[in-house]
Amino acid sequence: YRIGNEVTELEERVGKKDREVLLQKELYQLTEINTWVVLKDRKERCGDELDLILFFYTNEEENNLDKVSEDQGYILDDLWINNPSIVVFSFDVNTQNPALESLIEIYNITINPSMVINDETYPGFRNLYQIRQILE
C-alpha cells in the first residue's frame, strides 16, 4: 500500500507518462503480482477468507477512460479501507510488463476499467453496490 501511494505521489508530481513513473509502476506491479500469487495460494490451501480483486485501469484520456478508471479506483479504495478481508491489486494496462500482459490475456481483459474478483472477470465500471453484490 505504501509503495502504491509513493507511485501515485510521483505520478502527481512529474506526470503519469513520465519515464521514471512508468518504471516504478512496472516494478510495483511485479510486486503486486507476486503478492497476489502468494495470497491466492494461501486462500486455496489454507482457506483464508480473502476477497482478491485485480483492478485493471488506464490513464489514457481517450473517451474519459482515465476518469472512469480513477472513479473505479476510489470505490475500490473505499471497499478496501472498510473491509480488511478485501485485497485490491491495481494494474495500469499501458505499462510494458510481460507478467501483466499474461494476466490481461488469462482473464481476457479487453475493456478498461475491468476487475477480476475472486478469479471471475467483470468488464467495465461497477458501482459500490454492484461490487458488494459480487462479493456476497
Secondary structure, DSSP 8 states (H G I E B T S, - for coil): -HHHHHHHHHHHHH-TT-HHHHHHHHHHHHHHHHHHHHHHHHHHHH----EEEEEEE----GGGHHHHHHHHHHHHHHHHHH-TTEEEEEEETTS--HHHHHHHHHTT--SSSEEEETTEEEES---HHHHHHHH-
